[in-house]
Amino acid sequence: MRRASHAERERLHEAFLALCRIESPSGHERACADWVSAELRALGLAVEEDDAGPQAGSDAGNLLTRIPGEGPDSVMLGAHLDTVPLSAPIEPVLVDGGWENANEGILGADNKAAVATLISLARRLAAAPRPPAVGVELVFTVCEEVSLRGSKAFDVGRLRSGFGFVFDHATPIGEIVLAAPTHYRIVGELRGRAAHAGLRPEAGRSAVAAAAQAIAAMRLGRLDSETTANVGLIEGGTAINVVPERCRIEAEARSLDEGRAEQLATEMIDHLQDAANATECDLDVTVERMFKGYRTKPSAPQVLVAERALRACGYEPRHIVTGGASDANSFAAAGFPCTNLADGSERNHEPGERISVDALDSVFELAIALVEQSEAPEAELQ
């Protein structure tokens, strides 16, 4: 494999810094999508934007561009354009060999590191004296951070590749995600009766007390090696001297076992209903499967390609499972084989988020190797 040159790595980091400075919280990816489109079109590549924006709740759609290869086969590489909400402006600074935000907020390495990698890969392939042996499809999605809305709305029938990869796991490079969870979101709306808390508390029925009783009965946290549950939001009441008439909670259940996730969601709903009955409150519940989990066989072709690519870059592959989701969940659920690979970033979604210079360079090298290793004869990938 011909390693990335010093100039290529410099341009990679320039692209990463430019992307981090573009604010693109979920639903507001327009500026980032325009920047990516302009970079790709400057390379002579056609960029297609789908109409997923309204469905996903974004001001932009998913982007797709293709780099033709010498043969009929191709490989898909994906990244998402959005970040979690910002608590501070992003100004990347280099600290102890890694990029961090100078302000108290996220850096945006999740997933701008992958976006910069794919742009840099496109530059490399476009400048090469001959096309790659296999074609490359680059997909940039919106609203990944809000239950994968963009990738769920993406039509995988547009893809010509046999399989693909995303770089969206904040762990050391070398890890290959073989399983990700099914996730249910539960929203409970409890309605009691308001009353003056000092004069007529007996006339009231506290929706907050009902919610508290339900939550206390739930099994939360890590329930086993594959299953977690959480109540993340609770709000209700109007004033300290009013028995709260309304309360709303939002909770989730996740498991690598799809049936276990469904069972746990049902159990949490049962606790809400029991508490509502005990406190004479009314209850409205909505439950939604936000994304479907997947399991990939270690012998799957894309896993074998990833292993070969990692070894070519000097890493020993490691198979893992995760409690988080990525666009790979959506693609797999739609029938398109896709594997999530670790990107070497650290503390994603946190103010201390960072990615080392070496890790960003290595993700770029890995993307190059994935394209080259996808050239392997089909028989070697069985």
Helices and strands as residue ranges (DSSP letters): H 6-21, H 30-42, E 47-49, H 53-56, E 63-67, E 74-80, E 92-95, E 98-101, H 109-127, E 135-141, H 149-152, G 156-158, E 164-169, E 175-180, E 182-191, G 201-203, H 207-217, E 221-224, E 227-236, E 246-255, H 258-278, E 282-291, E 294-295, H 301-312, E 318-321, H 327-333, E 338-342, E 354-356, H 357-373, G 378-381
